[in-house]
Amino acid sequence: MTIEALKEKITALFPAVTFEEGGQWPTVLVEPTDWHRMAGILRQNDALYFDYLFCLTCIDWKTHLTMVYHLDSTKYRHNLVVKVNLLKMNPAIETVSDIWQTANFHEREVYEMFGVNFLHHPDLRLLILPDGWEGKHPLLKDFEDPINMIKL
Amino acid sequence: MIEEIASTADGNIILNLGPQHPATHGVLHLVITINGETIQKVEPHLGYIHRSIEKMCESLTYRQFIYVTSRMDYLSSHINNHACALCVEKGLQIEIPSRSQVIRVLMDELTRIASHELWWGAMAMDLGAFTPFFHAFREREAINDIMEETCGARLTMNYMVPGGVMQDIHPNFQRRVKEFITLFKSKVGEYNELVTGNIIFQNRMKGVGNLSAADAISFGCTGPTARGSGVSCDIRKLYPYEIYEKLDFEEILESDGDSFARYMVRVREMSQSISIIEQLIDNIPEGDFQAKTKAVLKLPKGEFYQRVETARGDFGVYIVSEGGTTPYRIKYRSPGFSNLSALDHMARGSKLGDLVAMMGTLDLVIPDIDR
């Protein structure tokens, strides 16, 4: 499927999404409440078949957070980037670990590093950071730790 | 070192494997729930070697941050550097001289062989065979010597920079690589005699740690781990970078999905890398080894993602730039992190003694997982 055809297909299926221009792959901006339903369709739809979530991360824009999902299809080899904007205060989004199992670990990492709460995640605990670290999120831009300096 | 044993009400026993255990090849802590000898659950606890590399990179310039990435997957440090250099070049839209492209691919493939060599020796050692380790290190040393001569370092080379490579290859490079190829070819038969064909080894590997193709994709497994389940995922073939599309090599696939299949993928991949090196070693074009770049690099505002194939799988660098001299955010998608997440699924229901064989064939490098 060409990039244009892919964009048309996605617009037809999800009229609410908006495309972002300029990236190396088609990028869509999705509302947090729509994301879980859309993710299921992206995975299941025969013409899209995004079965491989190769990167899941978050960006702190100081005013808000952006979840970024990089998707690949092992059948058609087309890619899609999905972005979901979240509030800075108490960010929360539905988990997609029931759709792509790799999201389980990646979401736990985003949870501890950015404090995003993944609703209905089967096992939302600290993964990399030590026990007792709760409440501080190192990859946020306003994180300061005078003892363990990670800023240069 | 299985240190602490606790029993729960339902007769399950909780075992701690690691964080310091010879079979984890680093500081990985697994909390294993067993019932008798049968594994109920494997829970990895990470972070013993977490250095917050992503945060650190946010305050390093586009010339500096590459040096940190050698310390992630230290067995594929050339390939990590390569991914970062490619990502910065993508942002700057610069073409690099063909000489440096060929040198980069040569270095990548040498690294891949060195990494698989170390894995092969360590894998056999995990299963109780000590001799293969010395055989593997004999050949790996030859590669390290080549690296030392050209890059000035044996492990963290930091040789690839935005625009090309740090310095030209050493005058001895071609001769020594050819000597290595001869050495490797004379020894690879020994590997198969010593380990691959060994019936005890095969019995411990076959049918152990099964991973179906669908699960491999769902867990985000890549590299030899997924190719052992028949999933075509070689970035060099699917999304070719540098000069890989012009090269003649085979993507190794095995269909069984067990530990032995993953073992065979890596052993066969070494010969493919040798074939790539043979195609290039006499054809290094003359010219510059580095493109002219500005002293201070500034990436335009935007997002840049580069995928490469390391010895462990799909490694990704995701740079978010705000137009400054340092990245606003960097994400490293490490292959080991996703491969490890499949361990629990693979291990459930199998015997405790097989866990080491499964972990061995995942080829985990802990600094790559923790970052």
Interface residues (C-beta under 8 A of the other chain):
Chain A: G22 G23 Q24 W25 D51 Y52 L53 F54 C55 T57 I59 D60 V68 H70 T74 R77 W100 Q101 T102 N104 F105 H106 L127 I128 L129 P130 P138 L139 F143 I150 K151 L152
Chain B: H45 L46 G47 H50 S52 E54 K55 M56 E58 S59 L60 K90 D215 I217 S218 F219 G220 T222 V231 S232 C233 L238 G302 E303 F304 Y305 R307 D314 G316 Y318 V320 Y328 R329 K331 R333 F337 S338 L340 S341 A342 H345 D370
